[in-house]
Amino acid sequence: MELAGFLGVTMLWVKAAHVIFVIFFMAGLFMMPRFFVYHHQSAVGSDEDRKWIEREDRLRKIILNPSIMLVWILGLMLAFNGDTWHQGWFIAKFLIVVALSGYHGWMIGYAKKLAKGERPLTEKQLRLLNEVPGVAAALVVILVIVRPF
């Protein structure tokens, strides 16, 4: 089977890996705000507070950071391979991925605030923020599958 672009026959493997790491990344994006809600319920400086700091740190180091790096690397490989930069659906998807990357960065910063004992948001606000990845995922799937523009 001959596939176009510099990836050639490896393109399907790269695409599969991209989807796999998107799933890992999205799982982390769903988990971290939920961790924040539970973390908020613990007293600053308590044993439970320290456990949540450790859990959030592990989620960041083991799932979120590695998966976001691989999502970007593999996604850019696919974008350059398919020359999709001029297609409307791809530009919209790319902007959502940039926004999710910013959301990831915000979460890392918020985890650091929690580790310092700061609680700038309410549990209700954190629960609302937990919806961001789900909405983004739905939009990306529609853009990639339906390609409305």
N, C-alpha and C positions, 0 to 999 in steps of 0.2 A: 504494500500500500504506500503510495507516494503522497505525502502531505506537503502543502506549500509552506514557505517561510523558512527561516534559518533553523527552526526546531525540527523540521522534517517529521520523521515518524515518531520522534519523542514528544511531539506536541500533545498527544492524548495523555501521556504520562504526566507531563507538566500540568495540564488542565486538571487531571485527577488529584494531583498533589495540592494544587491551588484550592480546590473545593474542600479537600480534607482539612487543610489548615484554616480555611475560612470557618469551618464548623468548630474547630478548636477555639479560634478567636472569638466567635460569637458566644460560645459557651462561657468563656471567661468574662465577656461583656455582660452576660446575663447574671453571672454569679457575683461579681464584685459589688454591684449596688445592693444586692441582697445581703452580702456580708456586712456592708456599711450599716444597713438597718439594724442588724443584730448587734453590731459593734456599738452603735449608739445606745443600746439598752444596757450596756455594761458601765460600771463606775470607772471613771478615769483613774488609772494607776492600779486597778484591781488585777487579780490573777486572770480573770476572764478577759479584761482589756488586753493584756499581754498576749493571750492566746489568739484573739482576733487580729492583732497586729501581725503575729506570726503567720496566721492563715492567709491574710491579705498579701503578705510579702511572698509567700510560697506561690499563690495563684499568679501573682505578677511575674515572678522569676521562672516558673515552670510552664505556665500555659500562655499568659497574655503576651509577654515580650517576645518569646521565640516565635509564636504563631503570627504575630503582626509582621515581624520581619520577613518570614517566609511568604506570607500572603502578598506583601509588597513585591518581593523579588520575583516570585512566580507570576504574579499578576502583570507586572511590567514586561516580563519575558513574553507572555501571551499577547499583550497589547502591541508590542513592537513586532512580534511574529505575524500578527493578523492585520497590522496597519489599521487599527480601529479608531485612531485619534480623531478622525473627522466625522465619525458617526454620532448622531445625537444621543442615542440610547447609551453609548459608551461614555460620552462626556458627562451625562447625568449620573451614571453609575460611579464614575471616577470621583465626582464631587461628593457623592454620598460616602464613598470610602475615605476621602480626605476628612469629611466631617466625623466619621466614626474613629478615625485616627486621632483627631482632636479630642473626642470624647474619651478615648483611651488615656490620652495624656492628662486630661482633667481628672480622671479617676485615680491615676497614680499620684497626682498632686493632693487629691482629697485624702487618700490613704495616709500620706505623710502628715496632713493636718490632724487626722484622727490619732496617729501615733504620738503627736505632741500634746494630745489632750484637748484639741480644739473640736468643737461640734457646730460648725457654721450653718448647717442645713438641718431641717426637721426631718423626722422619719417619713412624714407624708411627702415631702419634696424628694427624698431619696426613692420612695416607692414610685413616684411619677417618672423620675429619671431612669428607673429600671425598664420603662417602656420604650426608651429610645432605640435600643438595638433591635427590638422586634419590629418596630415600624420601618427602620432602615432595611432590615433583612427582607421584609415584604416588598418594599420598593425595588430593591436590587433584583430580586427574583423576577418581578414583573418586567423590569427593564431588560434583563438578560434573555428571558424566555419569549416575551411578547414583542419586544423591540418596537414600542409604539411610535418612535420617531428616530 
